[in-house]
Structure formats: C-alpha cells, structure tokens
C-alpha cells in the first residue's frame, strides 16, 4: 500500500481510548450531545487528558485521512458541536 501524502492522527492513547468509548456508548454520546465538558466526562470515566490535548487531538483528527466516527460526523453535520469542548 502506498501511504505517501496521507495524514494520520498521532493523538495520545488516552484520547484514542476515550474516543472509542464514546463511539461505543450511547450513554456517553447523550452526555456529549447535552453539552458535557469532555475533559470532566473523560475523567469521570477513567480517561485523563487536558483541554489542550483534546483540542489538539480534535484538530489533528479533522485534518487527517483517518475519518470521523458516525457519531462525530453527526455532531459536526448537525451543528451540535462543542468547539470549546473539542467538537466543532
């Protein structure tokens, strides 16, 4: 496979695991949709990361070729994003 010119996310492992947890949990998705603080939500579920790490990871994800999860696409397309929390 030729990966030349492709951008991949270099997000920290904690953010990757939190992202997977949100993608797999309707409960976490509902909290995100309701405007939960993502850093606090992560911490409350065993995922420690800073606001800066969250924002940097989200920016990297949007600029990558990896693609967004269905939930992330819904959040962006539906205009329900939480820019300050990482979703925009």
C-alpha positions, 0 to 999 in steps of 0.5 A, a space after each residue: 500500500 502506498 501511504 505517501 501524502 496521507 495524514 494520520 492522527 498521532 493523538 495520545 492513547 488516552 484520547 484514542 481510548 476515550 474516543 472509542 468509548 464514546 463511539 461505543 456508548 450511547 450513554 456517553 454520546 447523550 452526555 456529549 450531545 447535552 453539552 458535557 465538558 469532555 475533559 470532566 466526562 473523560 475523567 469521570 470515566 477513567 480517561 485523563 487528558 487536558 483541554 489542550 490535548 483534546 483540542 489538539 487531538 480534535 484538530 489533528 483528527 479533522 485534518 487527517 485521512 483517518 475519518 470521523 466516527 458516525 457519531 462525530 460526523 453527526 455532531 459536526 453535520 448537525 451543528 451540535 458541536 462543542 468547539 470549546 469542548 473539542 467538537 466543532 
